[in-house]
Structure formats: structure tokens, C-alpha cells
Amino acid sequence: MPYICQRRSDIPAGVFQLYDLKPNTSQRNYVLDPPGQTKYVRRPENDTVVTAAPGAIITVGELKGVGAWLIDSIEDTPNGDALTAAQANAISAAIIAAMESGAAMTVAAVNAIIAATVAGSGIGVGNSDGTLDQLLEILAGGSYVLPAGSTVDDDGSTYTAGQAGALDPDVYRPTYDTGALKISAGVGQLSKFAASTFEYLGTAGAAVVVYNDDGTVLV
């Protein structure tokens, strides 16, 4: 299941459309055809994480995006507590910057980014609940929603296992590894959008990066 991520922030939402994948979402036969594949590409959400203190660490307001996923899903493993809001915000910015550069997003790569702020922590480390598939979906425009008042640390020193948030199934349309996608990545829209020569309003630069489901770069 590839993940198509929009690298550039200067392309507004609702403008950047992929239409050479099959079947066409608006033209498919809902009885005979599999789920539609054409879609608009979205930038990753990344609300600024804010928490209340002291005592248990509780989120303030509904949060969406990479930072919300981090504070809900990744343990500060050496300390056994949750990430702080400042740590979640710093790591989320670094992850998005890495995606924008077209860097790989494997578990090892993501964990290196996390460990640069919180050593010894990451996906699959300690009691962390988050998965790479979740993060890749968020980077590809999926919406991870952490409700207001979610407890991510029971007492200020113990990470709360079990994710309080979840991905919204109505926001993200999965992309499948089909022949049409391979053609698009080789000679079609995706190959052009991923090229450094791609131009939008006179500015050159790759617009997308496409990840395999292990976080390696497809194109």
C-alpha cells in the first residue's frame, strides 16, 4: 500500500489532483469496480500540541496530525513517561521536514529522528503504541484525531498505554499497488510530480514523494 505525500507547502489544498490512477473515483462502476484511486493529495496535518499541568498530562483541545500521534503513541522509554508537548512539537516538525526533503521514512529512519530529541524512544520501543503505517498515512494526508482532554500520562511520570486517538477513516483514501500506479510512477503523473524539475506557479521542485509501506522511497 503506497503512500503519496505532498512535499511542497506552496500548493493549496484542493488543487493538487492525481487523475491517472485507476479506477477513476468519480467514474467507476460502484458494483463492478474496486475502490477509486484518483484523488487530491493533501499536506500532513500538524496541530501544535498543548497540554495541561501539573499531575497527569492531559491534552488541551482536540488535536490532529503528526504531533498528536506522537504524544499519544510514543513513550519516552528511558523515563517511562509520555513525551512533553515541546518534544512532540519538535519531533513532528523534524519528521515533516524529512518527508519534505524526500528522505526515507523507514522505522529506523523515523526512530533516528525521534531519538535526536528523546534518546532511546521510537516506534516499537518500550510501551510505544504507534505504528509506521499510522505515521505514513498521516504524512499522506490522513487525519489522526486526539480528542480534547485525552490523558497521555497518568501521573506525570507514567506513559498511558493504549492510544486515546485514532485515524479518521472518512478522510483518507488508501492507494493500492496497482499496474496503473506503477505506470504513473514510471512515466505518468507521479513521475513528473516527483521530479525536481516539476514547476508550480514558476517555482521548480518535487511536489510529492511516494513511500512503500515499509517507508522506503518508491519515487
Buried (B, 14 or more C-beta within 10 A) or exposed (E): EBBBBBBBEEBEEEEBEBBBBBBEBEEBEEEEBEEBBBBBBBBBBBBBBEBEEEEBBBBEEBBBBBBBBBBBBBBBBEBEBBBBBEBBBBBBBBBBEBBBEBBBBBBEBBBEBBBEBBEBBBBEBBEBBBBBBBBBBBBBBBBBBBBEEBBBBBEEEBBBEEBBBBBEEEBBBBBEEBEBBBBBBEEBBBBBBBBEEBEBEEEEBBBBBBBBBEBEBBB
